[in-house]
Amino acid sequence: MHRVSYSETDPARIPPLLFPAEIVLEQLDPALASVAELDRAELSLVAHALDIRQREFAAGRVCARRALLRLGAPATALLAEPDRSPAWPPGIAGSISHSGAACGAAVARRDTVAGIGFDVEPATALPPDVWDTVLTDAERRRLGDFPEPDRSILARLVFSAKEAFYKCYRSAGGGWLDFHDLDVRLTPASDVMEVTARKRLWEGAPRVDGRYALTSQFIFTAFTLAPNAIVTGAR
């Protein structure tokens, strides 16, 4: 996983270079979204949520529809799977994420990408009380090579990478992954991360592409899985 260059002109802007060329990315500040843009069935999914949650949901669905249209796919109502992830149209892989002013949707056709995982997190410290849940012992030891406050921000980056990786795996048809099923390695002297799964997840994939970007306000992580991957874990 390689760090992507970014501009601080707009720290909430999702760098398009997070994704390969075959993936379409759309983004929108949730403050500019309205539930009036939602289909009735979509609205029912957040009818009892707080206003801010409804706007975030609406922004994600608006981004998804715009991306699907650019891809030449039907931009119909986007409902939810049992695990609450978006129910993408047949033949489409996608991922939605949002945090504060940053929200985006990434989509592609499954004949070009088997799975997509995308995550946005605030560039703030990962709370110490969740470190044991999120981080392996090896990750905790390696993070000790970094000074504070960088260490706690990078712990959040590890969390985001695992979230994005899991979304990619689920998008490709995989099942449940625990945080400790994945090991993220940071190299102190460079902007490189390596993600290793502790169990067999797929066959036939020459690579799983991952990239990340940091701004003063946000952490962005993304993974894409090659189209010839065969996922070993069922939904």
N, C-alpha and C positions, 0 to 999 in steps of 0.2 A: 504494500500500500504506500503510495507516494503522495507527499504533500503538494497541493495545487497552489499556484500563486494567486494572489487576490489583490483587490484594491480596497483601501479603507474609505474611499469616497462614500460608499454605502455599505457598512458592515453587515447589513441584513441581506445583501444580495448573494444569492446562491451561485457560485462559480459554475458556468456551464461545463468547464473542463473536468468537473468531477465525473462526467459520464462520457463514454465513447460516442462516436458520431451517430450511431444507429438509434440512440435513445433521445427522445424528445422531452425537454424540460420546460415547464411553465411555472412561474412564481408570482405571488401576490401578497401584499401586506394584508393580514386579516382585518385591519382597521378599515380597509377599503371594500370589504366584502359585505354582502347583505343576505339574510336568510331568504329574501324575496327571490333570489336567484336559484334556490333549491327546488327540485321536484317535490311534490307532496310526499311521495314515499321516502325520499331522502330526509325531508324535514322531520318525519315521524321518528327517525333514529335519534334525533337530538331535541325533541319537542319539550322535554322537561329539563334540559340542561341550562346552565347559566348563559347569559347573553354572550360573554366572551368566548365560551366554548362553542356556541352556535356559530359565531363569526369565524372562528378557526376552522370548524367543520365546513362551513360554506366556502371559505377560501380554498380549502383542499379540493372540494368537489368542482369548483369553478376552474381551478388549475388543471384538474384531471380532464374535464371536458374540452378545454382549449387544447391540451396536449393530444387528446384522442383525435380531435378534428384535424390538427396539423399532421397527424399520422395517417389520416384518411380512414379512420375507424369510426363506427357509430358512437356518437356522444349521447348515449341514453342515460337514464338515471343510474347512478352508481350506488348500489345498496351495500350490504355488509355480509361477510361470511360469519359463521358461528363464533369465530374468535374475534370478531369486530373489525377484521382487516377488510379493505375494499374488495367487493366482488367484481372483478374486472371482466369485460366482455370476453367471450371465447377467442382464443388465439392471441390474447394480449397479456403481457407481463407489466406490472406497474408497482409503484410505491409512492406513498404520500407521507410527508412529515411537516410539522410546524412547531414553532416555539417563539412566542412573542411576536415581533414584527416580521419574522421569517417564515414563509410557508411555500411549499412547492410540491409538484407532482412530476414524476418521471415515468414515461411509458415507452414500450417498444413491442414489436411483433415477436411472438415466440419462435418464429423461424430464424430470427437473428439474435435473440437473447433468451436464455432459459429462465432467468430470474433476475430481479432487481431489488436491491435493498438500499434505502436512503434514510438518513436520520439527521435531525437538527437538534442541537442542545445549546443551552446558554453557556457561554465561556466563563463558568463559575466553578468553584471547588466542588468536587464530589463529596457529599457529607460523609464524615468519618464512620457514622453508624451503619453505612451500607457497604463499606469496603469489603468486609468479609463475605457478603452476599455476591458482590460483583467480581471481585478480583481473586485470582488464584494466589497461592503462596508465592509462586515464582514471579508473578506480576508485581506483587507487593515488594518483593526483594529488589526487583529491577527498578521500580519507581524510586527506591531509595537512592539511586544514583543522581537524581535530580534535586535541585534545591527548592525550597518553598519560596513563593507560592506556586511555582511551576508544577511541582509534584502533584498537587491536588487538582490543578486544571488538567494535567495529563491523565490523571485517574478518570476524570470525566470523559476525556477523549477515548480512553479504553472502553468505558461504558458505552459511548456512542458507537464505536466500531463494532462492538458485540451486538448492539441493537440492529445496526444496518446489516451485519452479516446474517443474523437470524432472519430478518425480513427477506433477504435474498434467498435464503434456504427455503423458507415457507413459500415464497413466490414461485419457486421451482417445483413445489409439491412435497417438500420435506415436512417432517413432524416437529415435535417439541425439542428445543435445545435449552439446556441450563447454562447459566453464565460460566460455570466451571467446565463446561464441555469445550470451551474455546480459550486459547491462550494467545494474547496479543503481546508482541515483543517490540519495544521501542529502542532505537539506537541513539544514545545520547549525542553522538557526534554528527548526526544527520537527521533529515526529515523522513525517515523510513520506518514503517511498521510492518511486521509479519504476523499474520493470523494463522494459527495452526489449530485444527479441530482434533480433539482427543478421541474421536471415534469416526468410523468411515461414514461419510455423508453422501458421496456421489462417485460415479465412475464415468470415464470418457471425457472429462473436462480437462483440457490442457492447461487451463488457468482459471482463476477467479480474480477478476480485476477489482482492485480497491484503491480508492483515493480519499484524501481528506484535505480540508482547508480550515484555517483558523483566522478569525478576525478579532477585533477587540471585544466583540459582543457575542459571537456565535462560534460553535464547532459544527462543521459539516462533514459527514462521512457517507460513502457510497460504495456498494459492491455490485458487480454484474457477473453473471454466470454464463459461460459459453453455451451456445445452443445445443451442442451435442452431449451435454451432461445427462447422466442417468442418476436420478436421486434414489438413494437406497432406503430412506426412511419415508413411509407413507404418512399422509395427513392423518 
